[in-house]
Amino acid sequence: MKAYRLAIIFTFLAALSGAELFAAVVKHYDPNLNREDLFLVGFGEISLHALNVHGNKSAFETENPWLNEDFTANYRTSLLANGHLTPKLFVNGAVVVDSRIDDEYRTTDPSIFSLKMSLKTTEPIWDGWRFTGEGRYDPQRRWDYQNLDIRLLTQPQEPSTLELLARLESDKYGFVEGGSLRSSFKNSQFTLNKRSLFGVYADLHSGPVGLEAVGGKMEGKAFREGTVVGIRANGTSGPYDLTHAPVTRNSETVKIETRDRFNETTVLETRTLIREIDYTVDYDRGRIILNLPVASETIESNPNYVVITYDYQRNDDDELAGSRVHLMPVDGVKISGSYLHRFEDIRAVGAGEDEPENLVAADASFAVKNLGTAYLELAGSEDLNSDQNNTAFRGGFDIKPTEKLSLAGDFQEIDDQFKSFTNSDLNAVKNQRRWGVKGGYDLTEKQKVTAAFQNIRGLEPNGEFNNYPGERDEKIYTAGYRNNFRRALGFGIALERRDVEDLATPSTEKTQQQRAAFDIGGEAERMGLLGLFGYGLHYEYIDFENKRVVDNDRLTHQAALTMSSTPSEGNKITLTQKTRLRKDTYLDLYEEREDGSFLDIRIQPHRNLSSLTTAEYKRFTVPGNNIDLWQDDPFRIDRAGTFALEYIPMDMIKATGKIGRYEIERAYADSTTKNTDDFLMGQVNWFPKHHLSFGLESEFRYVRHSASVISRDKLWDLGVKLNWNRDRFHELTIGMIRRWQLQDHPPSDDITAVSYILLTSGSMSLGKGFFARGAVKAILLRESLDDEKTFTEVELGYEHRKGLRVSAGYERIESDNDQYSDRDYRGHGIFVRLVGKI
């Protein structure tokens, strides 16, 4: 009887599939009060099922936990609220109680409660404090996915979503927030940095005293793709498959980093990407797709990396607690101390970023008016399984003694096993002591000179980070001059010297590299058909000398020419041609040559049609002393290309498509290997009427490795959907995803599979309150095998105009498992459903 009592509880219409009723207003808007009073909608539903099951009855009840053989009662109830609960408090959202596990293509979960709610104060509660809150607990991703509506090829695997955030804030005293957070201690690199957790974070201050505090359960395990430097960009937009999944929602940070080609632990430039604008992420599958391709290197040949940090979900997680105290004894001086502790969950297993048991830190900053700032930070971490303490220290200054002179300096030393919560960007510079100074002086508005020195020294031979067989010591001296003479002409000169030595074993390595670089470039306003014309020329001379090995000296010439043309708005072409030639000066022989071509074409022949084409072609050869324009017999060839198209022929149609390929070919004395990665995706959406839409989406991935044995992986998803929705009882949805998969890795047998997600549902009014509904759903169980389950349902009912609905129908659930025939089952029978509203 408990289910019957719950059936009269309020239920939110939007949480129901095809059971929508009109809202009832409890309180009306009062213009005299100038606010909207609370308005509620209540709704309840109970379903009685009588089923007969054939085949594996245990498998039926396991895979359909909301049903049993013979008799089952299910309820669904909810409450909608929208408006002012009090004159100062506004509430909007829904609470849903549901005994049924959703019977579409989602993972089962025994949760019966879901929530989507926001709450805020329209005026301060007391003394300037304001409250805002929002939350979503969604055991079946109901708020995200509705019958193939969001993305045709999305197949959720995440069992539940919990996102809550409540915030109490004051302009005078700071804030306290709780829920799903990505908390960080301010201006700190070594303690807490954007860690995903479900808990509380506070940043409070009063006069010269401030407090930051954090506590909660860490959501998932932190991970950084590519350990130290990330994933090398290859000239395409991906996809980039992550090591772990599912990924904690909103925990990812995606950056493009340009690194020094002579020491890739040094970041020269970084750019943080924005979700849904620069990239899309599939949290369930664990995959990042960039919207625009990223070139493999810059014009100076410095490599680009896609660096992805994220948290991935586990069944159990650790807990975190800590605080940070700030003191400001005088203006411009700030001193802080921090302590963090991790409570380890011994049941939680999985790879990822190691985090400490205890972390203690102190930092200080100093600001002098009209001069600049200085800072210090020291931290020590303690591992749970070791008594050894590992430290990290940094300090620096940034000052401007005169209007034209600027000076900066920094020092940093991080032990190899130092751990934080969890700034994984530190990984690249762990096991190093780095310090340097730099300065710049403005000769005129267009002329500037710069100079810098940097020393990078390894701390622990064969450490986990920055692995080096000895104790690397690198000194870098640079000087430069830049003159932006005019828009059409600007040039710069840079000089650099690098001394590298193994201090642990001096006889192993002692080298000296001297480099001179020159670049010139500019833009011309109009050059006939070329329109706005831009050019850039970069040349480098590199002299490498090995003090320990006589016959290991090198001389390198490197040049790159870039030309661009913008004949009109939306149309642009950029071409870069690069050549690098390295010579063994001891043998007087050219030993390696690299030729690279980079192309970027953007064409918009019409305001509704635009395209992007990019290409990279890099060729590596051994020319000897015979240097031709185009060398024969390359030992390596890299190819990459992307073509993207967007077409909007009219307001109601939009078509997008993208094709990408990355290919590496290597030639050896006795064989040749070739790796090819092809990716294709396309989507068409058509809205001929406001109540009618059609969508088509396809995705194809083909990875092939050719050597003495050929291995292949193919995956092709094709999705199509038609949706017609004139009113509540006149609607039709037809959607299908077909997945074809091949895994061929000799000597293992190849595996092929064809699977489907099929959805057909609709309803219609029969007049005088009577209606009919029907649905057929074939569900892919997300395995690379033929494994399907089919739902069929037909319903006939009557709805009273005051909000009472009664219906009855036939339902059938069938599993056809080709790989495990003993798990087949078929359950069918009748159901009765009662729906009520107040």
N, C-alpha and C positions, 0 to 999 in steps of 0.2 A: 504493500500500500504506500510505501515511502515514495515510490516513483509517481504514483497518482497525486500525492500531496505536492510534490515538487512541480508537477505539471502546471499548476496555477501560478507559479512564480513568473515574474516578468521576463520576457525574452526579446532581444533585439532582432528586428526583421532582417537586417543586412547579413547577419551571421547564418541565415538559413539559405538553403539552395532551393529556389523555386517556391518558397512559402512566404511571400511578402504581403503585408497588410498595411492599411493606412494608419497614420499616427494619430494618437489622441492627445490633445493639449489639456494638461491639468491646470496650468495657470496661464493667463493671457498677458500679453505685453501691455503695460500701463504707461502711456505717454507722459502722464504727470510725474511718474517716478524716473523717467528717462532711462529705463533699463528693461531688460528682458527677463521675466521671471522664469523659474525652473519649469521645464516641460518634460514630461515622462511618457514613455511608451512601454507598455508591458505586453508580453506575449509568451505563450506556453504551448508545448507540443508533446504528445505521447504517442508512441507507436507500439503496437502489439504484433509480434511475428509468430507464425506457426510454420515450422520448416521441417522437411524430411531430407536427410542427408544420406548420400550413397558414397561409397569409396572410403577414403581415409578420413574418418570423422575427427580424429585428433588434429590432423593438419588443417581441417576446416575451421575448428575452433581457435587454433593458434593464429592463423592468418586472418581471421575475422572475429576479433575478440569481442565485438559488440553483439554477436549473435551466438546462439546455442541451438543444438538440435531440439526439436519439439517446440518449446515456448520461450519467448524472450520479450521483455518490456524495456523500451528505451524512452528517455525523456530528453527534452531540450528546452531550456528556459533562459530568459534574459531580461535585462533592464537597460533602457536608453535614457540618458539624462542630458539636457542641454539648456543652459541658462544660469541665472544667478541663484545660488543656493542661499546666500545672504546678500545684503547690499554691497558687500566688498569681495565676495567669493564667487567666481564663475566656473562652472563645471560643464564638461562636454565629453561624451564617450559612451561606452557600452560595457556591460558585464554579461558573460555568457556561461551558463552551466549546461553541460552536454554529456550524457552518459554514452553516447555513440562515438566510437572511433571513426573518423572520417573515412568514407568508403570510396574515395577516389584513388588517385595514384600517389599515395603518400605513405610514409613509414608509420607503423602503428605506434601508439603511445597511450598508456593508461590514464593520462590526464583528462580531467573532465571540466576544467575551468579555464576560461580565456577572458582576457581583459584588454580593452583599448580605451584609455581615458586621459583627459588633460584637465588640469585644475590650476587656477591662477587667481591672485588677488588683484582686483582692479584699482585698489587704493592701498597704501601702506597699512599693515596690521597694527604696528606700534613702533614709535620712535624711528620711522623711516625704513623698517624691515618689510620686505615684500616676499611673497611666496609664489613659486611656479612649480608645476609638476606635470609629468606626462609618463605614461606607461603603456607597455604592450606585453602581455603574456599570451603566447600563441602556440599551443601545443601542436597544431597541425598546419601552421603557416597560413591560416585562413585569411588573414588580413593581406597577405602578399600574393597568393595564388588563388584564382577562381576559375576553374574549368578552362585552363589553357589561355587565360586572358592576358597574362603579363608577357611571357615569352614562350613561344611554342615549344622550344626545345629544352626548356627547364624541367628537370625532374627532381623535385626536392628530396634530399636524403637526411636533412637535419631534423632530428626528432622534435625539437621545440625551440621556440624563440622567447627569450625573456629580456625585455628592455624597459627598465624603469629609471626615471630620473626626477628627483625632487630637489629643489634649490630654494634656500632661504638666504636672501642677500640684502645688503645695506651698502649704500654708497660710502657711508662713514666707517663701518666696522668690518666689511668684507663679506664672506659668504660661507655657507655650509651646503654641500650637495651630497646626495646619496642615490644609489642605483647602479646602473651599468655605466661605468666611467672609463676614461682613459686619462688617468691622473698623472701629474708631473709636479715635482717641486720646482718652483720658479728659479730661473737663471742657474740651474744646476745641471752638470753633465754626468756626474758620477753616482748619483743616488737614484732618484725615481724619474723615469722618462717615458711618458705615454703608455703606461702599463694598463692593460685591460683587466678590470676587476669589477666584481659586484660588491659594493660596500659604500663607504662614506669617505669624503674628502672635505677638509675645512681649510680655509685661508682667512684667518682673523687677524685684525690689527687694531690697536688703540694707542695712539701717541707713538712713542719710540719703540714699542714692543709689538711683535707680531708672532703668530703661531700658524704653522701648517701641520695638519695631522691627517693620517690615512689609515684605513683599516677595512679589511674585507677579504673575500674569496677571489683569488686570481683566476680569471676566466681563461682556461686553456693553457697552453705552453707556448712561450715565445720562440720564434724561429726567424732566421735570416737566410734567404735563398742565396746560395753561392758563397757561404761562409764569409770570407774576408771582403772580397771585392764585388760580389754579386754575380749576375749573369751577363755575359758579354753580348752587347747588342749586335745584331747581324744584318741590319738593313731592312728588316721587315717589321711588322707590328705584332708579331707573335703568331699563335698563342704561346705564353710562357706557363708551363705546367709547374705547379708548386709541389713540393715534396710531401706535404701533409694536407689532409682535408678531413672533415669540413673545417673551414676557416671561421674563426669568431667574427661575427658581423661587425663591420666598421673598425676592425682592429688593424687593418693593413695600412702601410705607408709605402708608396711607390715613388722612387726617385730615379732620375737619370744623372749619373755621375760621370764626369770626364776626369780621367786619371793620368798622371804622369807616366809616359811610356817607359821611362828609365827606372821608375820606382812606383809601382802601382799602389803602394800604401798612401801615396800623396794625392789628395783630391784637389784638382785645379778648379773645378766648377761643379755646382750641383743645382738641380732643378726638381722641385717637388711637384708631382702630378696631382690632378684633381679628379676624384672619382666621378664617373659618368660624363665628364667633359674631356679628359685626356685618356681615360681607360675605363674598361668595364671589368668587373670581377664576378666570377661564379664561385660563391662561397661553398657551395655543396660539392662541386667537382674539384675545387682548388685550382683555379686557372685565371690568368690575367691576359686580357687582350688590349693592346694599345690602340687608340683611334688613329694615330699617325705613325708611320714607320720611324725608326730611330737609326741613323747611320752608324756603322760600326766604328767610325773614327772621325776625328776632326781634320781640318785642312793641314794641321801640324802633325798628323798621324798619332795623336793621343787617343787611346781607346775610350769608347763610351760603354758604360755598364748600366743595366737595369737592376737596381737594388730594391728588393722587396722584403720588407719585414712585416710579420703578422703573428697572430696567436692562433693556434689550431686547437680544436676542442678535444677534450679527453673526458672519460667518465668521472674522474675524481681530480681535484685540484688542490694546490697549496693555499694557505692563507697568509695574509700580509698585515703587519701593523707597524706603525712608526710615526714620528713627528719631526718637525723642524722648527727651531726657535730663532727669531730675528731680533736683533737689538740695533738701534740707531742712536749711539751715544751723542753724536754731533751731526750736524748737517753734512751730507755727502759721504758719510761713513756708515756701512752696514755690515754687521757681523752675524753669522748664522752657525748653528750646530744642528746636526741631523742624526737620527738613529732609526734603523729599520730592522725588523725581524721577520723571518719566514717560518711559519709552522708547517713542516713538511707532512704531506699526506702520503704515507708509505704505500697506499694502494695505487697511487697514480704513477703510471709508467709511460715512457715515450721519450723520443729524442727531442732536442730543442736546445735553446739557450740555457746553460747552467746559471742558476741564480744563487746568491749566498744565503747562509743561515742568518748571519748578522752583518750589518753594514753601518759603519760610523763615519761621519764626515763633518768637516768644518770649512767655512768659506768666508771671505770678506771682500768687499768692494769699496773703492775710494774714488770719489769724484771731486775734481777741483774745477771751480768755475772758470770758464774761458780757457781751459788748458786741456782737459781730457779725463780719462778714467784709467783705473788699474784694478786688478782682481787677483785673488788667490783662492784655490780650492784644494783640499786634501781629503782623501777618503781611504778607508781600509775595509776590506771584506774578509769574512771568515766562512769557510766551507763547513758543511755539516759533517763531512767524513774526514776532515783534516784539521789539525791544530795550527797549521800555517796561516799567517796573516798576509794578505796581498794588498798592496797599496797603489794609489793613483794620485798624482799631483799635477796641477797646472797653475800657471800664473802668467800675467802679461799686462801690457799697457797699450793704450792708444791715445796719443796726444797730438796736439797741433800748436807748437810753440809760437809760430807766426802764421800769418794769413796764407803764405805760400808754402810753408814747410809742414809736412805731416810725418810722424814717426810712430812705429808700432813694433812691439816685441812680444814673444810668447815662449813659454817653457812648458813642456809636458813630459811626464814619465809615468807609464802604466805597466805594472807587472803583467807577466804572461797569463797568470791565472786569476787576475782581478775580475770580480763579477759585480754587476750592478742590477738594478730593477728598472728596465732592462734596456739600456741604450746600446743596442747591438752595433751601432755605428762606430763604437769604440774598438770593435774587433780589429779593424784594419790597422790601428796604431798601437795595439797592445804589444808587449815585449819590446818596447822602444823607449828611448829617451830622445826627445826632439826639442830643439830650441833654435830660435832665429830672430833676426831683426830686419826691418825693412824701412825704407824712407822714400819720400817723393817730394820733388820741388818743382813748382810751377814757374817756369821761366817767363812765359807769357800766357795769355788765355789759350793759345793753341799749342804751346810747347811745354813738354814736361820731361824731367829726367828722374830715373828711379835706380835704386841700388838695394841689394838684399844679401843676407848670408843665412844659411840654414845648416844645421848639423843633425843628422839622424843616426842614432847608434843603437844597435841591437843589445838586448840585456841578457837573454838566456839562449845559448846555442841549442838548436833543435827544439825550440819551444813549440807549443801548439799553434801560436799565431806568428805570422811572418817567419816561417821556417827558413833558417839559414844554417849551413853546416858549422859556421864559426860565430864570431862576434863582429858583425858588420858595422863599419864606421864610414859614414858618407858625409862629405862636406860639399856644399853647393854655394858658389859665388855667382851672383848675377848683377848685371848693370844694363840699363836700357835708356833709350831716347825715343820720344814720340813727337811728331809734328803733324798736326791736322791743318795742313796749309790752306786747303779749301775743300769744298765738298767733292770736287772732281779729282782731288789729289791729296793724299795723305800717306805718310810713310813712317816706319819705325825700324830701329836697330836694337838688337839684343845680343849680349855677350854672356856666356855661361861657362863655368868650369866646375867639374865634379871630380873629387878625389874619393876613391872607395878603397878601403883596406880591411882585411880580416885581422883584428887585433889579437884574437886568440891564437891564430897561427899565421904570423906575418908572411911566411913563405908561400901561403896558399893564394892570396890575392892582394895585389896592390896595383890599382889602375888609375889612370888619369884621362879624363875626357874633356875636350875643349870644343865649344860649339858657338858658332856665330849665325845669327838668323836675321834676315832682312825681309820686310814685307812692305808692299805698296798697294794702294787701292783707292777707289772712289766711285762716284756715280755721276753720270752725265744726264742732264734733264731730258732732252729729246734727241734721239738719233734715228730719225726716219721711221722705218717699220719696226725697229727695235724698241721704240718707246723709251722708257727709263732704262738706261744701260748701266750695269754695275760690273766692276772687275776687281780682282784681287790676285796678287802674285806673292807667293811665299817661298823663300829659299833658305836652306840650312846647309852649313858646312860643319861636319863633325869629325874631329880627329881623336881617335881612341888609341891609348897607349898602355900596354900591359908591362909593368915594371918587373914582373917576376918571370914572364914567359917571353922569350925573345921574338918568336915567330907568331905572335898573336896580336899584332897591331892592325888597326883598321882605319880606313878613311871612307867617309860616307858623304855623298852629295844627295840632297833631297830637294825636290822642287814641286810646287803645286800651283796650278793656274785655275782660277774660278771666274766664270763669266755668267752674268744673269741678264735677262731681258724681260721687261714688263711692258708689253705693247699696249695693254689696256687693263682696266680693272677686272680682276678675276682670272687673268691669264699671265702666267709667268713660267719661264724656263731657266733652270740653273744647271750648269755643267761644270764639273771639276775634273781635271786630269792631273794625276800625280805620278811621280817617278822617284824611286829611291834606288841608288846604286852604291853598293858597298865593295871596297877594294882591300885585298890583303896586301899591305904595303911591303911586307917582308918578301913575299913571292912575286910582287908586282903583277898581281892577277886579280881581275874582277871576279868575285866569288858569289855574289847574290844580287839579283835585281827584282824589284817589285814595281809593277805597273798597275795603277788603279784608275778606274773611270767611275764617276758618280753622277747620276742624272736625276733631276727632279723637275717634272712637268705638271703644271696646273693649268687646266683649260676649262673655261666656262663659256661655251658658245651661245648659251641662252641663260637667262636668269634662273630658269628651272632645271638646268642641266649643268653639272660640274663633274670634273674627273681629276684624279691624281695618279700620276705614274712615277715610280721611283725605281732606280736600278743601280746595282753595284756590281763591278766586275774587277776582281783582283787576280793578278797573274804573277807567279813567282818562278824565276828561272835562274840558271847558273850560266852566265854569258861567257865566262872565261875572258879572253882578251878580244873576242869578236863581238863587238857591241853593235847590233843591228837595231833598226827602228822597231821591229817586232820580233822578239826572240822566239826561237823554236824550242820544243821539248820542255815545257813547264813541269816542275815537280809538284806544284800545287796550284789549283784554281778555285777561287771562291766566287760564287754567283748568288745574288739576292735580288729580288724584285717584288714590287707590289703594284697592283692596279686597283683603284677604288672608284666607284661611280655612284652618283646620287642623281636621281631623275624624278622631278615632280611635274608631270605633264599638266596637271590641273590640281585644284585645291583638294580633291578627294582621293588622289592617288600619289603614293610615294614609293619609289623603288631604290634600294641601296644594294650594293654588292662589293665584294673585296676578294682579290686573289693574291696569294703570297707564296713565294718559293725561296728556300734557302738551300744551297747546294755546295758541298765541299768535295773536291776530287784530288786525291793524292796518288802520285806515281812513285813506286818503289822499283828496285832493281829486278824483282821477280814477280811483282803483281801491282795491281791498281785497285784502290778502294774508292768508293763513291757513296756519299750520304746525301739523301734528298729528303726534304721536308716540305710538303705541299699543304696549303690550307686555303679553303674556299668557303665563303659564306655569302648568302644573299637573302633579301627580304623584300616582299611586296605587300603593301597594305592599300586597300581600296575601300572607300566609303561612298558608294553610289547614293545612299540615302542616310539620313541621320540615324535610322534604326536598323541599317543593314551594313555589314562590313565583311570583307574577305581578306584573309591573310595567308601568305605563303612564305615559308622560311626553310632554307637548306644549309647544311654545314657538312663539309667534307675535309677529312684529314688523312693524308697518306705519307707515312714515314717508311723510307726504303734504305737499306744498307746493302751495298753490293761489294763483295769481295770473292773469296773462293766459294763461299756459301752466301746465298741471298736470303735476307730476312725482310719481312714486310709486316706493317700494321696499317689497316685501313678501317676507317669509321665514317659512315655516311648516315646522317640524320636528315630526314625530309619531313617537314611538318606543314599541314594545311588546315585552315579553319574558316568556317562560315558562321556568322552570327546574325540572327534576325530577331529583333526584340521591339515589337510595336507597342505592347503594353504588358501588364503583369501575366496575363493568361494567353497571350499570343506571342510565343517566342520559340526559336529554334537555334540550336548550336550543334555544329558538326565539326569535329576536329580529329586529326590523326597525325601521329608521328611514326614514321617507319625508320627503324634503325637496322642498318646492315653492317656487319662487323667481320673482319678477317684478321686472324693472328697466325702468321706463318714464320716459325723460327726453327728451321731444320737443325738437328735431326728429329725434333719433336713433330708430331702430326699437326697439320694446320687445322685451325678451328674456325668455322664460319657459323654465323648466327644471323637470323632475321627475326626481329621482334617488333611489336607494335604497341603504341598507346592509341586507343580509339575511343572517342567520345561522341555520342549522338544523344541529344536530349531535346525535348520540346514539350510544349503544352498549348492547349487551346481551350477557348470557352465554348461550351455547348448551348449557352443561353439559359436564362432563368436561374442563374446561380450555379449551374452544373459546369464541370470542367473535366478535362482529361490530360494526363501527363504520361510521358514515357522516356526511358533512357536506356542506352546500351553503352557499356564502357569495357574496353579490353585494355588491361593494364600490363605494361612492361615492368617486370620485377627488378630491373636494374642489374641484371647479370649478363655476362657475355655468352649466354646460352638461351636456347628456346625455352622460355618459361613465362607463361601468361596466365592471367586470371580475367574472367569476363563477368561483368555484372549486367543483368537485364532486369528492368522494372517497368511495369505498366500500372497506372493508377487512375481511378475514376472517383470523382468526389463532388460534394456540394458545399457551397459557401454561402452562409447567411449574411445579409448586408450589415448586421450589427457586429460581425467579427467572429462568428463561430464557423468552423470548417470541419467536415467529417469526410473521410475518403477510405477506400479499400482498393487493394490491387494484388498483383502477382509479382513475385521476385524470384530471381534465379542467380546463383553464384557458382561458377564452375572454374576449376583449375585444371589445365592441361599441360603437364610437365613432361616434355619429351625425354629429358635426361633422367628423371626419377619418376617412373610411371607409378610406383607404389604410393606417391604422394598425391595422386589425382583424387579429386572429389567433385561431387555435384550436390548442391543444396538448393531446394526449391520449395515454394509454398506461398501462402497468402499473408497479407498484413492488413491491419486496420490502423488508421491514424486519426487522431483527434487534435484539433488546433483551436486555441482560444485567445482572445485579446481583450484588454480593458483600455 
